[in-house]
């Protein structure tokens, strides 16, 4: 068997899931741009199409910004967790040798 732990700590797990979300975002962006055009091309006239494209673009910018901030925070939390020594178990005196 491997010496790796079965479960990841919370900070590392969160960082990995946020990384997965960042990898999926371009695919979701492509679908958000193309699906309305494929399904109802007549209802997306020039004006409505422009509003849809720029609205989707603005939402994607916001989503990327939020993901970036969350990834920076989770990376910092992972670094703090790896640098901090393990806290003493409850009931034990931390100053006892």
Rosetta blueprint (number, residue, H / E / L):
1 X L
2 X L
3 X L
4 X L
5 X L
6 X L
7 X L
8 X L
9 X L
10 X H
11 X H
12 X H
13 X H
14 X H
15 X H
16 X H
17 X H
18 X H
19 X H
20 X H
21 X H
22 X H
23 X H
24 X H
25 X H
26 X H
27 X H
28 X H
29 X H
30 X H
31 X H
32 X H
33 X H
34 X H
35 X H
36 X H
37 X H
38 X H
39 X H
40 X L
41 X L
42 X L
43 X L
44 X L
45 X L
46 X H
47 X H
48 X H
49 X H
50 X H
51 X H
52 X H
53 X H
54 X H
55 X H
56 X H
57 X H
58 X H
59 X H
60 X H
61 X H
62 X H
63 X H
64 X H
65 X H
66 X H
67 X H
68 X H
69 X H
70 X H
71 X H
72 X H
73 X H
74 X H
75 X H
76 X H
77 X H
78 X H
79 X H
80 X H
81 X H
82 X H
83 X H
84 X L
85 X L
86 X L
87 X L
88 X L
89 X L
90 X L
91 X L
92 X L
93 X L
94 X L
95 X L
96 X L
97 X L
